[in-house]
Amino acid sequence: MSSGEPSDLAIHDGVVTAEAGRRRALVARDFGALDRLFAPDLVHIHSTGVRHDKPALLEHIRTTVIFLSVERADLSVLPLSGAALMVGRMTNVVRLASGGEPLTVNAHVTQLWLRDGDDWVLRNFQATRVAL
């Protein structure tokens, strides 16, 4: 580790904290927080295979889906140079904004977080739906 670079533990704690912030912001519909957490060049691939960039994802969250809960488990973090790879399970409970019954989505997720000053931003998100 070179001078001025965070330790592996600091990287781990930083991205786990950023991910917790993302989860809270999705449920709270805090679009300011989501805008800060998503990198400008975000690529977000849903468990359905739909791909969104940052503006499309924010619009999707605004108009299409309501997150009732977002839970993560078995998170592992691999520190990289100026970035971190996070892998783990995710369970979302969502409802379409148009109404209907809640839907539970179980997935394995891979995320690439980039260091942005003292903060972390999400650059890539890919979910693969799984049966639990």
LUMRO-360861 format. One record per residue (C-alpha): residue number from 1; x, y, z; residue in three letters. Coordinates in Angstrom, 1 decimal. Example, Ala and Ser with C-alpha at 12.3 -4.5 7.8 and 13.67 -1.06 7.14 Angstrom:
2
k  px  py  pz  r
1  12.3  -4.5  7.8  ALA
2  13.7  -1.1  7.1  SER
***
This chain:
132
k  px  py  pz  r
1  0.0  0.0  0.0  MET
2  1.5  3.3  -1.0  SER
3  1.4  6.4  1.1  SER
4  -2.0  8.0  1.1  GLY
5  -3.9  4.9  -0.1  GLU
6  -6.5  3.5  2.2  PRO
7  -6.0  0.1  3.9  SER
8  -8.0  -2.9  2.7  ASP
9  -10.1  -2.6  5.8  LEU
10  -10.9  1.0  5.1  ALA
11  -11.8  0.1  1.5  ILE
12  -14.1  -2.7  2.8  HIS
13  -15.8  -0.4  5.3  ASP
14  -16.1  2.4  2.8  GLY
15  -17.9  0.4  0.1  VAL
16  -20.1  -1.5  2.7  VAL
17  -21.1  1.9  4.0  THR
18  -21.8  3.2  0.5  ALA
19  -23.9  0.2  -0.3  GLU
20  -25.9  0.7  2.9  ALA
21  -26.5  4.3  1.8  GLY
22  -27.7  3.0  -1.6  ARG
23  -30.1  0.6  0.0  ARG
24  -31.5  3.3  2.3  ARG
25  -31.8  5.8  -0.6  ALA
26  -33.7  3.3  -2.7  LEU
27  -36.3  2.6  0.0  VAL
28  -36.5  6.3  1.0  ALA
29  -36.7  7.4  -2.7  ARG
30  -33.9  9.8  -2.0  ASP
31  -32.9  10.8  -5.5  PHE
32  -30.3  13.3  -4.4  GLY
33  -28.4  10.6  -2.5  ALA
34  -28.8  8.2  -5.4  LEU
35  -27.5  10.8  -7.8  ASP
36  -24.4  11.2  -5.6  ARG
37  -23.9  7.4  -5.2  LEU
38  -24.2  6.6  -8.9  PHE
39  -21.2  7.4  -11.1  ALA
40  -21.9  9.5  -14.2  PRO
41  -21.1  6.5  -16.5  ASP
42  -23.0  3.9  -14.4  LEU
43  -24.0  0.7  -16.1  VAL
44  -26.8  -1.0  -14.2  HIS
45  -28.0  -4.5  -15.4  ILE
46  -31.1  -5.7  -13.7  HIS
47  -31.8  -9.3  -12.9  SER
48  -34.2  -9.3  -15.9  THR
49  -31.3  -8.4  -18.2  GLY
50  -32.5  -4.8  -18.8  VAL
51  -29.6  -2.4  -19.0  ARG
52  -29.8  1.2  -17.8  HIS
53  -27.4  4.1  -17.7  ASP
54  -27.6  6.6  -14.8  LYS
55  -30.3  8.8  -16.2  PRO
56  -32.5  5.9  -17.3  ALA
57  -32.0  4.1  -13.9  LEU
58  -33.0  7.2  -12.0  LEU
59  -36.1  7.6  -14.2  GLU
60  -37.0  3.9  -13.8  HIS
61  -36.8  4.3  -10.0  ILE
62  -38.8  7.5  -10.2  ARG
63  -41.6  6.2  -12.4  THR
64  -41.7  2.4  -12.5  THR
65  -40.7  0.6  -9.3  VAL
66  -41.0  1.2  -5.5  ILE
67  -38.5  -0.5  -3.3  PHE
68  -40.1  -1.7  -0.1  LEU
69  -36.9  -3.3  1.2  SER
70  -33.3  -4.0  0.0  VAL
71  -31.3  -6.6  1.9  GLU
72  -27.8  -7.8  1.3  ARG
73  -26.0  -10.9  2.7  ALA
74  -22.7  -12.7  2.3  ASP
75  -20.9  -9.6  1.0  LEU
76  -17.3  -10.0  0.0  SER
77  -15.1  -7.0  -1.0  VAL
78  -12.0  -7.2  -3.2  LEU
79  -9.9  -4.0  -2.9  PRO
80  -8.5  -2.8  -6.3  LEU
81  -6.4  0.2  -7.2  SER
82  -8.8  3.1  -6.7  GLY
83  -11.8  0.7  -6.8  ALA
84  -13.4  -2.2  -5.1  ALA
85  -15.3  -5.2  -6.4  LEU
86  -18.3  -6.2  -4.2  MET
87  -20.1  -9.6  -4.6  VAL
88  -23.0  -10.9  -2.5  GLY
89  -26.6  -11.9  -2.3  ARG
90  -29.5  -9.4  -2.5  MET
91  -33.1  -9.7  -1.7  THR
92  -35.4  -6.8  -2.9  ASN
93  -39.1  -6.5  -2.2  VAL
94  -40.5  -4.2  -4.8  VAL
95  -43.9  -3.1  -6.1  ARG
96  -44.7  -1.5  -9.5  LEU
97  -45.5  2.1  -9.2  ALA
98  -48.7  1.3  -11.1  SER
99  -49.8  -0.9  -8.3  GLY
100  -50.1  -4.6  -7.6  GLY
101  -48.7  -7.1  -5.1  GLU
102  -45.2  -6.9  -3.8  PRO
103  -42.6  -9.0  -5.6  LEU
104  -39.5  -10.5  -4.0  THR
105  -36.4  -10.7  -6.1  VAL
106  -33.5  -12.8  -5.0  ASN
107  -30.2  -12.3  -6.8  ALA
108  -26.5  -12.6  -6.8  HIS
109  -25.0  -9.2  -7.4  VAL
110  -21.6  -8.0  -8.6  THR
111  -20.8  -4.3  -8.1  GLN
112  -17.8  -2.2  -9.0  LEU
113  -17.3  0.8  -6.7  TRP
114  -14.9  3.6  -7.7  LEU
115  -13.1  5.9  -5.2  ARG
116  -14.2  9.5  -5.7  ASP
117  -12.1  11.6  -3.3  GLY
118  -13.2  10.4  0.1  ASP
119  -16.4  8.9  -1.2  ASP
120  -17.3  5.8  -3.2  TRP
121  -19.5  5.8  -6.4  VAL
122  -21.2  2.8  -8.1  LEU
123  -19.8  2.3  -11.6  ARG
124  -21.2  -1.1  -12.5  ASN
125  -24.0  -3.2  -11.1  PHE
126  -25.1  -6.6  -12.4  GLN
127  -27.7  -8.8  -10.8  ALA
128  -28.5  -12.5  -11.7  THR
129  -31.8  -13.7  -10.4  ARG
130  -31.6  -16.9  -8.3  VAL
131  -34.1  -19.1  -6.5  ALA
132  -33.4  -19.4  -2.8  LEU
***
